[in-house]
Amino acid sequence: MRFIKMFKKKKFLVIISFVVLVVLVLLFVMFGEGPSEDINTFEECVNAGYPTVETYPAQCFASDGRIFVQEVDEDNIVPELYEFYGSSTYYACEVNEECMVSGCNNEICQSTQEEEVMSICIFPEQPLPKDLGYSCGCFDGKCQWGN
């Protein structure tokens, strides 16, 4: 009798262990993340839809934890964070017509492919990009302020 109870208890533990193992494997397959596709550059990270931070230079965060930093050509790019009130989304582009100005103060340079970026309506202390003669366009393959 004691042998039968012990056998049933072991059988029950084996079944429970198997179920837990199957659930863990399913969770890993459904939610486990390997390397983020074939992403090796900032542009590929942005085009894949991963979040970016508007630092200077901009950064993109892939789902596997890698951070890609935008390469900046210092001669053509405006140091936005210091010179004027404005920002860019750095969305990939090929021609100027793919870029547009948005924001309450017309201070954001973004792609026409993106959902329009909204901003708060304040009276900025710094000049706006257009006040300094900058234009929103496709510079170095990204929508950004430039001259």
C-alpha positions as CSV (number, residue, x, y, z in Angstrom):
1,M,0.0,0.0,0.0
2,R,2.8,2.4,0.9
3,F,4.5,1.5,-2.4
4,I,1.4,2.4,-4.4
5,K,1.1,5.8,-2.7
6,M,4.8,6.6,-3.3
7,F,4.4,5.5,-6.9
8,K,1.4,7.8,-7.4
9,K,3.2,10.7,-5.7
10,K,6.2,10.3,-8.0
11,K,4.0,10.0,-11.1
12,F,2.2,13.2,-10.1
13,L,5.5,15.0,-9.6
14,V,6.7,13.8,-13.0
15,I,3.6,15.0,-14.7
16,I,3.7,18.4,-13.0
17,S,7.4,18.8,-13.9
18,F,6.6,18.0,-17.5
19,V,3.8,20.5,-17.6
20,V,6.0,23.2,-16.1
21,L,8.8,22.4,-18.6
22,V,6.4,22.7,-21.5
23,V,5.0,26.0,-20.3
24,L,8.5,27.4,-19.9
25,V,9.5,26.3,-23.4
26,L,6.4,27.9,-24.9
27,L,7.0,31.1,-23.0
28,F,10.6,31.2,-24.3
29,V,9.5,30.6,-27.9
30,M,6.8,33.2,-27.7
31,F,8.6,35.9,-25.8
32,G,12.3,35.1,-25.9
33,E,14.3,37.6,-27.9
34,G,17.5,36.8,-29.7
35,P,19.5,39.4,-31.5
36,S,17.3,42.0,-33.1
37,E,17.1,40.7,-36.6
38,D,20.1,41.8,-38.7
39,I,20.4,45.3,-37.1
40,N,24.0,46.6,-37.2
41,T,23.6,50.4,-37.6
42,F,21.6,53.3,-36.2
43,E,19.7,53.6,-39.4
44,E,18.7,50.0,-39.4
45,C,17.6,50.2,-35.8
46,V,15.4,53.3,-36.5
47,N,13.9,51.7,-39.7
48,A,13.0,48.6,-37.7
49,G,10.9,50.8,-35.4
50,Y,12.9,50.6,-32.2
51,P,12.7,53.6,-29.8
52,T,15.1,56.5,-30.2
53,V,16.3,59.2,-27.9
54,E,16.8,62.7,-29.1
55,T,20.3,63.2,-27.7
56,Y,23.1,64.6,-29.7
57,P,23.9,62.4,-31.4
58,A,20.7,60.5,-31.4
59,Q,20.6,56.9,-30.0
60,C,18.4,53.9,-30.9
61,F,17.7,51.0,-28.5
62,A,17.3,47.5,-30.0
63,S,15.2,45.0,-28.2
64,D,18.2,42.8,-27.4
65,G,19.8,45.7,-25.4
66,R,22.2,47.0,-28.0
67,I,22.4,50.8,-28.4
68,F,23.2,52.3,-31.7
69,V,24.5,55.9,-31.9
70,Q,23.9,58.0,-35.0
71,E,27.0,59.0,-36.9
72,V,27.1,62.7,-37.4
73,D,28.8,64.8,-40.1
74,E,29.8,67.8,-38.0
75,D,30.1,70.1,-41.0
76,N,26.5,69.8,-42.2
77,I,24.6,69.1,-39.0
78,V,23.2,71.8,-36.7
79,P,23.9,71.2,-33.0
80,E,20.3,71.6,-32.2
81,L,20.4,71.1,-28.4
82,Y,22.6,74.2,-28.0
83,E,21.8,76.7,-30.8
84,F,18.1,76.8,-31.2
85,Y,14.7,75.5,-29.9
86,G,14.0,72.5,-32.1
87,S,14.6,68.9,-32.8
88,S,14.7,66.3,-35.5
89,T,13.5,62.7,-35.6
90,Y,16.3,61.5,-37.9
91,Y,14.0,59.3,-39.9
92,A,15.6,57.8,-43.0
93,C,15.0,59.7,-46.2
94,E,16.3,60.1,-49.7
95,V,15.1,63.6,-50.8
96,N,14.0,66.8,-49.1
97,E,10.4,66.3,-50.1
98,E,10.2,63.3,-47.7
99,C,10.8,65.7,-44.7
100,M,8.4,68.1,-43.1
101,V,8.1,70.6,-40.3
102,S,5.8,70.0,-37.4
103,G,5.3,71.0,-33.8
104,C,3.4,73.9,-32.3
105,N,6.2,76.3,-33.0
106,N,7.3,74.6,-36.3
107,E,10.4,73.4,-34.4
108,I,10.4,69.7,-35.3
109,C,11.9,68.3,-38.5
110,Q,10.4,64.9,-39.2
111,S,9.6,62.5,-42.1
112,T,6.3,62.6,-44.0
113,Q,6.3,58.8,-43.4
114,E,6.0,59.3,-39.6
115,E,2.9,60.1,-37.6
116,E,3.0,63.9,-37.0
117,V,4.9,64.8,-33.9
118,M,3.2,67.1,-31.4
119,S,4.9,69.4,-29.0
120,I,3.9,71.7,-26.2
121,C,3.1,75.3,-27.1
122,I,5.5,77.6,-25.3
123,F,7.3,80.7,-26.2
124,P,10.9,79.5,-26.4
125,E,13.8,81.5,-25.1
126,Q,16.1,80.3,-27.9
127,P,15.4,81.2,-31.6
128,L,13.6,78.7,-33.8
129,P,15.5,76.9,-36.5
130,K,14.0,78.9,-39.4
131,D,14.9,82.2,-37.6
132,L,18.5,81.2,-38.0
133,G,18.1,80.2,-41.7
134,Y,18.1,76.4,-41.2
135,S,15.7,74.3,-43.2
136,C,14.1,70.9,-42.6
137,G,15.4,68.5,-45.1
138,C,17.1,65.2,-46.0
139,F,20.7,65.6,-44.8
140,D,23.0,62.6,-44.7
141,G,20.0,60.3,-45.4
142,K,17.9,61.5,-42.4
143,C,15.2,64.2,-41.8
144,Q,16.9,66.9,-39.8
145,W,17.6,70.6,-39.6
146,G,20.5,71.7,-41.7
147,N,21.9,74.5,-43.8
